[in-house]
């Protein structure tokens, strides 16, 4: 669950980096314009993506599912390319990050279910 929350935070920080107009207007209305500084937003975005990659790598170490880890690395590459070329590529990368986080959560639930059904033993 922590991984999904981190990826959603990365998505919203990516919206700040993309200068999403409604979000920018909201931050200006509450006098939080310091959050629009690119020198703060871009390192925070990369940090959150790296935290998600670290968690996906940890999950990939004890399961045999490497696709979420590979998708999160792909999202980092797309985000960096999207920052310099085209913002929609960055948004696509952040959506892929959310998908990889959800996938890794489902992988963990598959390997370690929360509740196991206890069936009665018949004589």
N, C-alpha and C positions, 0 to 999 in steps of 0.2 A: 504494500500500500504506500509505503514511503517513496518508492520509486515512481509511482504514478503521480503523486503530489509534486515531486521534484520536476518531473517532466511537464506538468501543467504550469508550474512556476516558470520554467524555461520558456514555455509557449507565450505566457503573458509578458515576460521580459523581451522576448523576440518581437512582440507587438510594439513594445516601446522602442526597440531598435529600428523597427520598420516605420516609425512615425505614423502609427494608426491614428487617424484624425479624431475619432470620438474619445479615445483614451488620452490623447494629448490635450484635448479641450477639457476633459475632466480633471486632469492633473493641474492644468493652469487655473481652473476654477477653485481648487482647494489650496492653491499656492504651493504646490509641490513640484515646481519646475526643475529643481535640482535632479529629479529622477529622469529627466530627458537628456542629461549630459551623456554624450557618447563614450566618454572616457570612464564612466561608471557602468553604463548599461552593457556594453559589449563584453568586458571582462566578467561581469556577473552572469551573462548568458552563457559564455564558454564554461564558467565554473559549474553551473547547474547541469550542463550537458555532460561534463566530465564526471560529475557525481553519479549521474544516471548510468554512464558507461561503466564506471567502477562497480556499481551494484549489479549490472547485467553481467559483467565479467565474473563477479563472485558467484552468481547463480549458475553461470556456464561451467564453472569449475566443478560443482558437485552434481550437475545434471549432464545429460548428453545433448542438450539443446543449445546450439551455438547461434542459431538464427537471430534471436533478440539482440545478442551482443553485436553481431555483424550489422544488423539494422541500426543500432545506436551509433556505431562508428560511421556508417553511411550518413546518418542524420547530422553528425558533426561535420563531415565533409560538405554536405549540402548547405548547412548553415553558414559555414565560412565562405563558400563560393557565393551563396546568396547575399551575404552582406556586401560583397564587392561588385557583383554583377547584376542580380535581379532579385528583388525582395520576395517574390513569389516562390522562388527556389528555396529560400530560407524558411518560409512558412511550410512548404512541403516537407522539408527536413525536420521541422519541429513536430509536425503531425506524425511523421514516421517514428520520431522519438517516443511519442505518447503510445503509439501502437506497439512498439517494442517493449515498453514498460508493462503494458497490459498483458502482452504475450508471455513475458517472463513471470508475471504473477500467476498466470494460469498454469505455466509449467511447474512452478513450485507447488501449486495446489494439486496438480496431478501426481507428483512424486510423494508429497506429504499431505494427504487429506486432513482437514481439520477434525472431522468426526468420522470414526469408523463405525459402521453398523455392527451392532452386536446381535448375532443371531442366536436364538436359543438352541441348545444342544438337545437333539432328540435321542431318547434311549433306544 
